[in-house]
C-alpha cells in the first residue's frame, strides 16, 4: 500500500513538472514597436495610413481598440505570431482625435495596451467657389484636414473665416483684396497655400462722384430724373420717374459713351456681369437696361421689380438680348471688351403708372 501511495505521489510531481514546463513555453502577447508609413514612423501614424505591429504572441488577433472607444477593423490574413497590419481610422462621428492615445490589442494570448500618437496631416486646398473670387464677397474654400485652424491669411494679412466642416471654410474677402494674393490656412499639421485670382470690377457710377461715368442725363418720355437723390445704400442714388407719357415711345438715362469699360483681354460674355443696386416705388415697376458698344451694337435686359426695398441685382451679360431685350438672340457671343455705355430706363408698355425706379452702384464685373 505504501509503495502505491509513493508511486502516485511521484506521478503527481511529474505531471506538475510537465505542466510547469508547458506554462514556461507559453508566450504572452507583447508589442515591441508600431511602425507606420510614410518614413517608418515609430509609435506614430497619420490617419488612414497602415501600421505594422511587431512583437511576440500576436497570433489569433481578436480586437483592436483605439482611445478606449474606436474599434479598428483588420485583415486576419495579415496576422502572425510576430506581426500584423492595420489601418488607422479617422471618423469625427466616432470621436477620433489627434495626439497621444492608448491602443489595445487583444489576441489569443492576452491583451496589451500601448500609446500611439495620431499626427494631424497637412491641410490641402482643392477648390474655391466661385473659381474666381470677388473682393468684398465671401469665398468658399474646399479641401481636407481643416482641424484646429490657428490662422487664415490673404496676402500675409489675417482675414475673417467660418469653419463649416473639416473640408469646407467660408472666408471673408476684403474689399481691397488684390488679385494674385496668396491664401494660407495654417493648422498644427502645416500650412495649405493657394493663389487667389479676383474678378475685374469696374465701377460705372455710384452717383457720389466716383466711377467711369459721372454725369448722367435723361432722355425721351421721362417725367423727372435726379442723379443726386440722398439716402441710397451708400450715399446718393439716381431716381427716374415715368408718368405715362408715350410721346417719344421710349425713355432712359445715360452718362454717355467713351472708352470701353473692360480691357481688350476681357471678351467672354459668359464671364461678365452687371451688378446694380435697385429699388422702386411699387412692385412690378419694370427696369430696362441697355448696353452699347463702341461699334454701335446694343443689347438689353428687362426685368420687373419684386421687392421695393434696396437689393443688389446681378445680371449675366450673356443673358442680354438684341432688339431692346425682346429679340431671340442673346449676347452670349458679344465681345464685352467693347461695351462703353449703359442706359437705364423704364419699359413703358408693361409697368405701373407712375413708375419710379431707383438705382445705385452700377458695376461691370468680369471673372
C-alpha positions as a Markdown table, in Angstrom:
| # | Residue | x | y | z |
|---|---|---|---|---|
| 1 | Unk | 0.0 | 0.0 | 0.0 |
| 2 | Unk | 2.8 | 2.4 | 1.0 |
| 3 | Unk | 4.5 | 1.7 | -2.3 |
| 4 | Unk | 1.3 | 2.5 | -4.3 |
| 5 | Unk | 1.0 | 5.8 | -2.4 |
| 6 | Unk | 4.6 | 6.7 | -3.2 |
| 7 | Unk | 4.1 | 5.8 | -6.8 |
| 8 | Unk | 1.0 | 8.1 | -7.1 |
| 9 | Unk | 2.9 | 11.0 | -5.5 |
| 10 | Unk | 5.7 | 10.6 | -8.0 |
| 11 | Unk | 3.1 | 10.7 | -10.8 |
| 12 | Unk | 1.6 | 13.9 | -9.5 |
| 13 | Unk | 5.0 | 15.5 | -9.2 |
| 14 | Unk | 5.8 | 14.5 | -12.8 |
| 15 | Unk | 2.5 | 16.0 | -14.0 |
| 16 | Unk | 3.1 | 19.2 | -12.1 |
| 17 | Unk | 6.6 | 19.5 | -13.6 |
| 18 | Unk | 5.3 | 18.8 | -17.1 |
| 19 | Unk | 2.6 | 21.5 | -16.7 |
| 20 | Unk | 5.1 | 24.0 | -15.4 |
| 21 | Unk | 7.2 | 23.4 | -18.5 |
| 22 | Unk | 4.2 | 23.9 | -20.7 |
| 23 | Unk | 3.5 | 27.2 | -18.9 |
| 24 | Unk | 7.1 | 28.3 | -19.4 |
| 25 | Unk | 6.7 | 27.7 | -23.1 |
| 26 | Unk | 3.5 | 29.9 | -23.4 |
| 27 | Unk | 4.1 | 33.3 | -24.9 |
| 28 | Unk | 2.2 | 36.3 | -23.5 |
| 29 | Unk | 1.1 | 38.9 | -26.1 |
| 30 | Unk | 3.7 | 41.7 | -26.3 |
| 31 | Unk | 4.2 | 44.6 | -28.7 |
| 32 | Unk | 7.7 | 45.8 | -29.3 |
| 33 | Unk | 7.0 | 48.5 | -31.9 |
| 34 | Unk | 4.4 | 50.1 | -34.1 |
| 35 | Unk | 5.8 | 51.2 | -37.4 |
| 36 | Unk | 3.8 | 53.4 | -39.8 |
| 37 | Unk | 4.2 | 54.7 | -43.3 |
| 38 | Unk | 5.4 | 57.0 | -44.6 |
| 39 | Unk | 9.0 | 57.1 | -43.4 |
| 40 | Unk | 8.7 | 54.3 | -40.9 |
| 41 | Unk | 7.3 | 56.4 | -38.1 |
| 42 | Unk | 7.8 | 54.8 | -34.8 |
| 43 | Unk | 4.7 | 54.7 | -32.5 |
| 44 | Unk | 3.2 | 57.5 | -34.5 |
| 45 | Unk | 0.9 | 57.4 | -37.5 |
| 46 | Unk | -1.2 | 59.6 | -39.8 |
| 47 | Unk | -4.9 | 58.9 | -40.2 |
| 48 | Unk | -5.7 | 56.4 | -43.0 |
| 49 | Unk | -2.2 | 55.1 | -43.1 |
| 50 | Unk | -1.1 | 51.5 | -42.5 |
| 51 | Unk | 0.7 | 50.5 | -39.3 |
| 52 | Unk | 2.8 | 47.3 | -38.8 |
| 53 | Unk | 2.8 | 46.0 | -35.3 |
| 54 | Unk | 5.8 | 43.9 | -34.3 |
| 55 | Unk | 6.2 | 41.7 | -31.2 |
| 56 | Unk | 5.5 | 38.2 | -29.8 |
| 57 | Unk | 2.4 | 36.2 | -29.1 |
| 58 | Unk | 0.4 | 38.2 | -31.6 |
| 59 | Unk | -1.3 | 35.3 | -33.4 |
| 60 | Unk | -5.1 | 35.0 | -33.1 |
| 61 | Unk | -5.7 | 38.7 | -33.2 |
| 62 | Unk | -9.3 | 39.3 | -31.9 |
| 63 | Unk | -9.7 | 43.0 | -31.4 |
| 64 | Unk | -8.0 | 46.4 | -31.8 |
| 65 | Unk | -9.4 | 49.3 | -29.8 |
| 66 | Unk | -8.1 | 52.9 | -30.2 |
| 67 | Unk | -8.6 | 55.5 | -27.5 |
| 68 | Unk | -10.7 | 53.1 | -25.5 |
| 69 | Unk | -13.7 | 53.7 | -27.8 |
| 70 | Unk | -12.9 | 53.1 | -31.5 |
| 71 | Unk | -12.9 | 49.5 | -32.8 |
| 72 | Unk | -10.4 | 49.1 | -35.7 |
| 73 | Unk | -11.0 | 46.6 | -38.5 |
| 74 | Unk | -8.2 | 44.3 | -39.6 |
| 75 | Unk | -7.4 | 41.5 | -42.1 |
| 76 | Unk | -6.7 | 38.2 | -40.3 |
| 77 | Unk | -4.7 | 37.1 | -43.4 |
| 78 | Unk | -2.0 | 39.6 | -42.3 |
| 79 | Unk | -1.6 | 38.2 | -38.8 |
| 80 | Unk | 1.2 | 36.1 | -37.5 |
| 81 | Unk | 2.8 | 35.3 | -34.2 |
| 82 | Unk | 5.3 | 38.2 | -34.6 |
| 83 | Unk | 3.4 | 40.9 | -36.6 |
| 84 | Unk | 0.1 | 42.1 | -38.1 |
| 85 | Unk | -1.0 | 45.2 | -40.1 |
| 86 | Unk | -4.0 | 47.5 | -39.7 |
| 87 | Unk | -5.1 | 51.0 | -40.9 |
| 88 | Unk | -5.5 | 54.0 | -38.6 |
| 89 | Unk | -9.2 | 55.2 | -38.9 |
| 90 | Unk | -10.4 | 58.8 | -38.5 |
| 91 | Unk | -14.1 | 59.4 | -38.0 |
| 92 | Unk | -15.3 | 62.6 | -36.3 |
| 93 | Unk | -18.6 | 60.9 | -35.5 |
| 94 | Unk | -16.8 | 58.2 | -33.5 |
| 95 | Unk | -14.7 | 60.8 | -31.6 |
| 96 | Unk | -11.4 | 60.5 | -33.5 |
| 97 | Unk | -8.8 | 63.0 | -32.4 |
| 98 | Unk | -5.2 | 63.8 | -32.8 |
| 99 | Unk | -2.5 | 63.4 | -30.2 |
| 100 | Unk | -1.2 | 60.6 | -28.0 |
| 101 | Unk | -3.8 | 58.0 | -27.1 |
| 102 | Unk | -4.0 | 54.3 | -25.9 |
| 103 | Unk | -4.4 | 51.5 | -28.3 |
| 104 | Unk | -5.2 | 48.0 | -27.1 |
| 105 | Unk | -4.6 | 44.7 | -29.0 |
| 106 | Unk | -6.4 | 41.6 | -27.9 |
| 107 | Unk | -5.0 | 38.3 | -29.1 |
| 108 | Unk | -5.4 | 34.6 | -28.3 |
| 109 | Unk | -2.5 | 35.1 | -25.8 |
| 110 | Unk | -4.0 | 38.1 | -23.9 |
| 111 | Unk | -4.2 | 41.9 | -24.3 |
| 112 | Unk | -1.6 | 44.5 | -24.5 |
| 113 | Unk | -2.0 | 48.3 | -24.4 |
| 114 | Unk | 0.4 | 50.8 | -25.8 |
| 115 | Unk | 0.4 | 54.5 | -26.6 |
| 116 | Unk | 0.3 | 55.8 | -30.2 |
| 117 | Unk | 0.4 | 59.4 | -31.4 |
| 118 | Unk | -2.1 | 60.2 | -34.2 |
| 119 | Unk | -0.5 | 63.0 | -36.2 |
| 120 | Unk | -2.5 | 65.8 | -37.9 |
| 121 | Unk | -1.9 | 65.8 | -41.7 |
| 122 | Unk | -1.0 | 68.9 | -43.6 |
| 123 | Unk | -4.2 | 70.6 | -44.8 |
| 124 | Unk | -4.9 | 70.9 | -48.6 |
| 125 | Unk | -7.0 | 73.3 | -50.7 |
| 126 | Unk | -8.7 | 71.5 | -53.6 |
| 127 | Unk | -11.3 | 74.0 | -54.8 |
| 128 | Unk | -12.7 | 77.6 | -54.4 |
| 129 | Unk | -16.3 | 78.6 | -55.1 |
| 130 | Unk | -16.6 | 80.7 | -57.2 |
| 131 | Unk | -13.4 | 79.8 | -59.0 |
| 132 | Unk | -12.7 | 83.5 | -59.5 |
| 133 | Unk | -13.2 | 85.5 | -56.3 |
| 134 | Unk | -14.7 | 88.9 | -55.9 |
| 135 | Unk | -13.2 | 91.4 | -53.4 |
| 136 | Unk | -15.8 | 92.2 | -50.6 |
| 137 | Unk | -17.7 | 88.9 | -51.2 |
| 138 | Unk | -17.4 | 85.6 | -49.4 |
| 139 | Unk | -15.4 | 82.7 | -50.8 |
| 140 | Unk | -15.9 | 79.0 | -50.0 |
| 141 | Unk | -12.7 | 77.0 | -49.7 |
| 142 | Unk | -12.9 | 73.3 | -50.0 |
| 143 | Unk | -10.1 | 70.9 | -49.0 |
| 144 | Unk | -9.0 | 68.4 | -46.4 |
| 145 | Unk | -7.9 | 68.3 | -42.7 |
| 146 | Unk | -9.3 | 71.7 | -41.7 |
| 147 | Unk | -8.9 | 71.0 | -38.0 |
| 148 | Unk | -7.6 | 73.2 | -35.2 |
| 149 | Unk | -7.1 | 76.2 | -37.6 |
| 150 | Unk | -4.7 | 78.7 | -36.0 |
| 151 | Unk | -4.9 | 81.4 | -38.7 |
| 152 | Unk | -6.0 | 82.2 | -42.2 |
| 153 | Unk | -4.2 | 85.0 | -44.1 |
| 154 | Unk | -4.6 | 86.6 | -47.5 |
| 155 | Unk | -1.5 | 88.3 | -48.8 |
| 156 | Unk | 0.0 | 88.0 | -45.3 |
| 157 | Unk | -2.9 | 89.7 | -43.6 |
| 158 | Unk | -5.4 | 87.9 | -41.3 |
| 159 | Unk | -8.9 | 87.6 | -42.6 |
| 160 | Unk | -12.2 | 86.5 | -41.1 |
| 161 | Unk | -13.4 | 83.0 | -41.6 |
| 162 | Unk | -16.1 | 80.5 | -40.6 |
| 163 | Unk | -15.3 | 76.7 | -40.5 |
| 164 | Unk | -18.3 | 74.8 | -41.9 |
| 165 | Unk | -16.6 | 71.4 | -41.6 |
| 166 | Unk | -13.2 | 69.7 | -41.8 |
| 167 | Unk | -13.4 | 70.1 | -45.5 |
| 168 | Unk | -15.1 | 73.5 | -46.0 |
| 169 | Unk | -14.4 | 77.1 | -44.9 |
| 170 | Unk | -16.1 | 80.3 | -45.8 |
| 171 | Unk | -13.7 | 83.3 | -45.8 |
| 172 | Unk | -14.5 | 87.0 | -46.0 |
| 173 | Unk | -12.6 | 88.7 | -48.7 |
| 174 | Unk | -11.5 | 92.3 | -48.0 |
| 175 | Unk | -12.9 | 94.9 | -50.4 |
| 176 | Unk | -9.4 | 96.0 | -51.3 |
| 177 | Unk | -8.0 | 92.5 | -51.9 |
| 178 | Unk | -5.5 | 92.2 | -54.7 |
| 179 | Unk | -5.7 | 89.6 | -57.4 |
| 180 | Unk | -2.9 | 87.1 | -57.2 |
| 181 | Unk | -2.7 | 87.2 | -53.4 |
| 182 | Unk | -1.7 | 84.1 | -51.6 |
| 183 | Unk | -4.2 | 82.4 | -49.3 |
| 184 | Unk | -2.7 | 80.5 | -46.4 |
| 185 | Unk | -4.5 | 78.2 | -44.0 |
| 186 | Unk | -2.4 | 77.1 | -41.0 |
| 187 | Unk | -3.1 | 74.2 | -38.6 |
| 188 | Unk | -0.9 | 72.2 | -36.3 |
| 189 | Unk | -0.3 | 69.9 | -39.3 |
| 190 | Unk | 1.1 | 72.6 | -41.5 |
| 191 | Unk | 0.0 | 75.3 | -44.0 |
| 192 | Unk | -2.0 | 75.0 | -47.2 |
| 193 | Unk | -1.5 | 77.7 | -49.8 |
| 194 | Unk | -3.2 | 78.8 | -52.9 |
| 195 | Unk | -3.0 | 81.9 | -55.2 |
| 196 | Unk | -6.4 | 83.6 | -55.4 |
| 197 | Unk | -7.4 | 85.3 | -58.6 |
| 198 | Unk | -10.0 | 88.1 | -58.3 |
| 199 | Unk | -12.6 | 89.4 | -60.7 |
| 200 | Unk | -12.1 | 92.6 | -62.5 |
| 201 | Unk | -14.6 | 95.1 | -61.2 |
| 202 | Unk | -15.3 | 98.4 | -62.9 |
| 203 | Unk | -17.4 | 100.9 | -61.1 |
| 204 | Unk | -19.5 | 102.6 | -63.7 |
| 205 | Unk | -21.2 | 105.1 | -61.3 |
| 206 | Unk | -22.0 | 105.4 | -57.6 |
| 207 | Unk | -23.7 | 108.8 | -58.0 |
| 208 | Unk | -21.4 | 110.2 | -55.4 |
| 209 | Unk | -18.8 | 111.4 | -57.9 |
| 210 | Unk | -17.0 | 108.1 | -58.4 |
| 211 | Unk | -16.8 | 105.8 | -61.3 |
| 212 | Unk | -16.0 | 105.7 | -65.0 |
| 213 | Unk | -19.2 | 107.7 | -65.8 |
| 214 | Unk | -20.2 | 110.6 | -63.6 |
| 215 | Unk | -22.6 | 112.9 | -65.4 |
| 216 | Unk | -25.9 | 111.3 | -66.1 |
| 217 | Unk | -28.8 | 112.8 | -68.1 |
| 218 | Unk | -32.3 | 111.7 | -69.1 |
| 219 | Unk | -34.0 | 111.4 | -72.5 |
| 220 | Unk | -37.3 | 110.5 | -74.1 |
| 221 | Unk | -40.6 | 110.3 | -72.1 |
| 222 | Unk | -39.2 | 110.9 | -68.7 |
| 223 | Unk | -41.2 | 112.8 | -66.1 |
| 224 | Unk | -38.2 | 113.6 | -63.8 |
| 225 | Unk | -34.7 | 112.4 | -63.2 |
| 226 | Unk | -32.5 | 113.1 | -60.2 |
| 227 | Unk | -29.0 | 111.5 | -60.2 |
| 228 | Unk | -28.2 | 113.0 | -56.8 |
| 229 | Unk | -31.1 | 111.7 | -54.6 |
| 230 | Unk | -29.9 | 111.4 | -51.0 |
| 231 | Unk | -30.3 | 108.3 | -48.8 |
| 232 | Unk | -29.2 | 105.4 | -51.0 |
| 233 | Unk | -27.4 | 102.3 | -50.0 |
| 234 | Unk | -24.1 | 104.1 | -49.9 |
| 235 | Unk | -24.9 | 107.7 | -50.3 |
| 236 | Unk | -26.6 | 109.4 | -53.3 |
| 237 | Unk | -28.5 | 107.4 | -55.9 |
| 238 | Unk | -30.5 | 108.1 | -59.2 |
| 239 | Unk | -34.3 | 108.4 | -59.3 |
| 240 | Unk | -36.0 | 108.0 | -62.6 |
| 241 | Unk | -39.8 | 108.7 | -62.9 |
| 242 | Unk | -42.1 | 107.8 | -65.8 |
| 243 | Unk | -45.7 | 109.1 | -65.5 |
| 244 | Unk | -47.4 | 107.6 | -68.5 |
| 245 | Unk | -46.1 | 109.8 | -71.4 |
| 246 | Unk | -45.7 | 108.0 | -74.7 |
| 247 | Unk | -44.8 | 111.0 | -76.9 |
| 248 | Unk | -41.5 | 109.6 | -78.0 |
| 249 | Unk | -42.2 | 105.9 | -77.3 |
| 250 | Unk | -39.1 | 105.5 | -75.3 |
| 251 | Unk | -37.2 | 106.8 | -72.3 |
| 252 | Unk | -34.0 | 106.3 | -70.5 |
| 253 | Unk | -30.9 | 107.8 | -68.8 |
| 254 | Unk | -27.2 | 107.6 | -69.6 |
| 255 | Unk | -23.8 | 109.0 | -68.8 |
| 256 | Unk | -22.8 | 108.8 | -72.5 |
| 257 | Unk | -20.2 | 106.7 | -74.2 |
| 258 | Unk | -16.4 | 107.0 | -74.2 |
| 259 | Unk | -13.7 | 104.4 | -73.8 |
| 260 | Unk | -14.6 | 100.8 | -73.1 |
| 261 | Unk | -15.1 | 99.7 | -69.5 |
| 262 | Unk | -13.1 | 96.5 | -69.8 |
| 263 | Unk | -9.7 | 95.7 | -71.2 |
| 264 | Unk | -9.2 | 94.1 | -74.6 |
| 265 | Unk | -8.5 | 90.7 | -73.0 |
| 266 | Unk | -11.9 | 90.6 | -71.2 |
| 267 | Unk | -14.0 | 89.4 | -74.1 |
| 268 | Unk | -16.2 | 86.5 | -72.9 |
| 269 | Unk | -19.8 | 87.5 | -72.2 |
| 270 | Unk | -20.3 | 84.3 | -70.1 |
| 271 | Unk | -17.8 | 85.7 | -67.7 |
| 272 | Unk | -19.2 | 89.2 | -67.5 |
| 273 | Unk | -21.9 | 90.6 | -65.2 |
| 274 | Unk | -23.8 | 93.7 | -64.3 |
| 275 | Unk | -24.2 | 94.4 | -60.6 |
| 276 | Unk | -26.6 | 97.2 | -59.7 |
| 277 | Unk | -28.4 | 98.2 | -56.5 |
| 278 | Unk | -32.1 | 98.7 | -57.3 |
| 279 | Unk | -35.4 | 99.8 | -55.7 |
| 280 | Unk | -38.8 | 101.2 | -56.9 |
| 281 | Unk | -41.9 | 102.8 | -55.7 |
| 282 | Unk | -44.0 | 99.7 | -56.4 |
| 283 | Unk | -43.7 | 96.0 | -57.1 |
| 284 | Unk | -43.9 | 95.4 | -60.9 |
| 285 | Unk | -42.1 | 98.6 | -62.0 |
| 286 | Unk | -40.0 | 97.4 | -64.9 |
| 287 | Unk | -36.4 | 98.2 | -65.5 |
| 288 | Unk | -34.8 | 98.4 | -68.9 |
| 289 | Unk | -31.0 | 98.2 | -69.0 |
| 290 | Unk | -29.3 | 98.6 | -72.4 |
| 291 | Unk | -25.6 | 98.0 | -73.2 |
| 292 | Unk | -24.0 | 99.8 | -76.2 |
| 293 | Unk | -20.6 | 99.1 | -77.7 |
| 294 | Unk | -18.0 | 101.2 | -79.5 |
| 295 | Unk | -19.0 | 99.6 | -82.8 |
| 296 | Unk | -22.7 | 100.5 | -82.3 |
| 297 | Unk | -24.0 | 97.1 | -81.2 |
| 298 | Unk | -26.7 | 97.1 | -78.4 |
| 299 | Unk | -28.3 | 94.5 | -76.3 |
| 300 | Unk | -30.9 | 95.0 | -73.5 |
| 301 | Unk | -32.2 | 93.2 | -70.4 |
| 302 | Unk | -35.7 | 93.9 | -69.0 |
| 303 | Unk | -37.0 | 92.8 | -65.6 |
| 304 | Unk | -39.7 | 93.7 | -63.1 |
| 305 | Unk | -39.0 | 94.7 | -59.5 |
| 306 | Unk | -40.2 | 92.1 | -57.0 |
| 307 | Unk | -39.2 | 94.0 | -53.8 |
| 308 | Unk | -39.4 | 97.7 | -53.2 |
| 309 | Unk | -36.5 | 97.5 | -50.7 |
| 310 | Unk | -33.0 | 98.0 | -51.9 |
| 311 | Unk | -31.5 | 94.8 | -53.3 |
| 312 | Unk | -28.4 | 94.1 | -55.4 |
| 313 | Unk | -29.3 | 92.7 | -58.9 |
| 314 | Unk | -26.7 | 90.6 | -60.7 |
| 315 | Unk | -27.3 | 90.0 | -64.4 |
| 316 | Unk | -25.1 | 87.9 | -66.7 |
| 317 | Unk | -24.3 | 89.9 | -69.8 |
| 318 | Unk | -24.8 | 86.7 | -71.8 |
| 319 | Unk | -28.5 | 86.9 | -70.9 |
| 320 | Unk | -29.0 | 90.3 | -72.5 |
| 321 | Unk | -30.9 | 90.1 | -75.8 |
| 322 | Unk | -31.0 | 92.1 | -79.1 |
| 323 | Unk | -33.9 | 94.2 | -80.2 |
| 324 | Unk | -34.1 | 96.1 | -76.9 |
| 325 | Unk | -34.3 | 92.9 | -74.9 |
| 326 | Unk | -37.1 | 91.3 | -77.0 |
| 327 | Unk | -35.1 | 89.5 | -79.6 |
| 328 | Unk | -34.4 | 85.8 | -79.8 |
| 329 | Unk | -30.6 | 86.2 | -80.0 |
| 330 | Unk | -28.7 | 86.6 | -76.8 |
| 331 | Unk | -25.4 | 88.5 | -76.2 |
| 332 | Unk | -23.5 | 85.2 | -75.5 |
| 333 | Unk | -21.2 | 85.9 | -78.4 |
| 334 | Unk | -20.8 | 89.6 | -77.7 |
| 335 | Unk | -17.2 | 90.9 | -77.2 |
| 336 | Unk | -17.8 | 92.6 | -73.9 |
| 337 | Unk | -14.5 | 94.4 | -74.1 |
| 338 | Unk | -16.2 | 96.8 | -76.5 |
| 339 | Unk | -19.0 | 97.9 | -74.1 |
| 340 | Unk | -18.7 | 101.6 | -73.5 |
| 341 | Unk | -22.2 | 102.8 | -72.4 |
| 342 | Unk | -25.0 | 101.7 | -70.1 |
| 343 | Unk | -28.5 | 103.1 | -70.4 |
| 344 | Unk | -31.2 | 102.7 | -67.7 |
| 345 | Unk | -35.0 | 103.4 | -68.1 |
| 346 | Unk | -38.5 | 102.1 | -67.8 |
| 347 | Unk | -40.4 | 99.7 | -70.1 |
| 348 | Unk | -43.4 | 101.9 | -71.0 |
| 349 | Unk | -45.9 | 99.3 | -72.1 |
| 350 | Unk | -45.8 | 97.0 | -69.2 |
| 351 | Unk | -45.2 | 98.9 | -65.9 |
| 352 | Unk | -47.4 | 100.7 | -63.3 |
| 353 | Unk | -48.1 | 104.4 | -63.9 |
| 354 | Unk | -46.3 | 106.1 | -62.4 |
| 355 | Unk | -43.2 | 104.0 | -62.1 |
| 356 | Unk | -40.3 | 105.4 | -60.1 |
| 357 | Unk | -37.2 | 103.3 | -60.4 |
| 358 | Unk | -34.1 | 103.9 | -58.2 |
| 359 | Unk | -30.6 | 102.7 | -58.9 |
| 360 | Unk | -27.1 | 103.0 | -57.5 |
| 361 | Unk | -23.6 | 101.5 | -57.5 |
| 362 | Unk | -23.6 | 100.2 | -61.1 |
| 363 | Unk | -20.6 | 97.9 | -61.8 |
| 364 | Unk | -19.4 | 95.6 | -64.5 |
| 365 | Unk | -17.7 | 92.5 | -63.2 |
| 366 | Unk | -15.5 | 90.1 | -65.2 |
| 367 | Unk | -14.5 | 86.8 | -63.7 |
